[in-house]
């Protein structure tokens, strides 16, 4: 039996391209070679171990773990300066009404207001997250028809609210036996509230929504829900320690939490919510790997979750009040992270998953389905960055990713 310290040293010596191999080894469950042993190997001598590590390293470097190389070798992020100040509605209008329509129509509610996995039968409010895109498109299009869909979806969501401010969980029979912890339910509520916060922010910002006669019935319906919004926000404020612990190693979820506190809190005029939001933002920023710029997910990098974190982060940036003391730091972090994400885009527009810690072919699953690359978040991250910096490279990249996945 070889000492563990020797094994560690041997691995470092034999595998100079450590980061790539470590991630690929994770993907191929390399540990089964060492725990229980693969039948073709008998690790009795150090020379055999050296040979094994070399063979595995060579296999990984040439196997399906590798894809076409990203468009550039990445060693350090770059940070662009902000050239344009834009609000939530202004940036989405700049992105284009047709693009916002496509996004909204990709997740339409049924007649009751149910979205996604709730359409067949209510599951949990976490699956009502399409509310933000429905609302943004309705506001920008100034369409009562579209606004009816958005408000109906919000009303549907809160029809399942419990007295404590959280929401019912009704597990479908197809997933019988599934259990959810308190932290799961709290995080799911934060996901939903992040979308609600963006929807309410879009409403607040819109002169058409606030003043037009045709929007008046919807204003009144949303206003009647205010006590329910307050109860949900109070619940999340009381559960902040649960979120801090549960989401501690997942920067994308920390951004979801921050956005929930920020957006709904601003609508309700809750100053304490801003301080909670800033705390969660700083926790997410602390998980960024410098000087490369990626946010650590699953112990490494992940080009799918990087897009999610960036999309959330840019929305947070645009919602943060100008006097926020962390706004400059947030800009620098998101700018750096967007620069890293750029390095993951292949010439075809595909987002490379090479070395990803969580989302890749054979990677993580959610409710029995393997996770797909969150390409829309990367598209919008690049578009947000283009409109804020006027760096046209990111408009081109966003368009390329959309062209590849949105065929």
LINNOR-V249748 format. One record per backbone hydrogen bond with DSSP energy under -1.0 kcal/mol. NH is the residue of the N-H (numbers start at 1). CO is the residue of the C=O. Records with the same first field share a line. If there is no record, write none. Layout:
# LINNOR-V249748
NH->CO ; CO
This chain:
# LINNOR-V249748
7->3
8->4
9->5
10->6
11->7
12->8
13->9
14->10
15->11
18->16
21->17
22->18
23->19
24->20
25->21
26->22
27->23
28->24
29->26
30->25
32->29
33->30
34->31
35->31
41->38
44->42
49->45
50->46
51->47
52->48
53->49
54->50
55->51
56->52
57->53
58->54
59->55
60->56
61->57
62->58
63->59
66->63
71->345
77->291
83->388
84->388
91->87
92->88
93->89
94->90
95->91
96->92
100->96
101->97
102->98
103->99
104->100
105->101
107->104
110->114
113->110
118->115
119->116
127->124
128->125
131->128
134->130
135->131
136->132
137->133
138->134
139->135
140->136
141->137
143->138
147->143
148->144
149->145
150->146
151->147
152->148
153->149
154->150
155->151
156->152
157->153
158->154
160->157
161->158
162->166
165->162
168->160
170->123
175->172
176->173
178->175
185->181
186->182
187->183
188->184
189->185
190->186
191->187
192->188
193->189
194->190
195->191
196->192
197->193
198->194
199->195
200->196
201->197
202->198
203->199
204->200
205->201
206->202
210->206
211->207
212->208
219->215
220->216
221->217
222->218
223->219
224->220
226->223
229->225
230->226
231->227
232->228
233->229
234->230
235->231
236->232
237->233
238->234
239->235
240->237
243->239
244->240
245->241
246->242
247->243
250->247
254->250
255->251
256->252
257->253
258->254
259->255
260->256
261->257
262->258
263->259
264->260
265->261
266->262
267->263
268->264
270->265
275->271
276->272
277->273
278->274
279->275
280->276
281->277
282->278
283->279
284->280
285->281
286->282
287->284
288->285
289->294
293->289
296->287
297->300
300->297
306->302
308->304
309->305
310->306
311->307
312->308
313->309
314->310
315->311
316->312
317->313
318->314
319->315
320->316
324->321
327->324
330->326
331->327
332->328
333->329
334->330
335->331
336->332
337->333
338->334
339->335
340->336
341->337
342->338
344->341
345->342
346->350
349->346
352->344
356->353
357->301
363->360
364->358
366->369
369->366
371->364
375->373
378->374
379->375
380->376
381->377
382->378
383->379
384->380
385->381
386->382
387->383
388->384
389->385
390->386
392->390
394->391
396->392
397->393
398->394
399->395
400->396
401->397
402->398
403->399
404->400
405->401
406->402
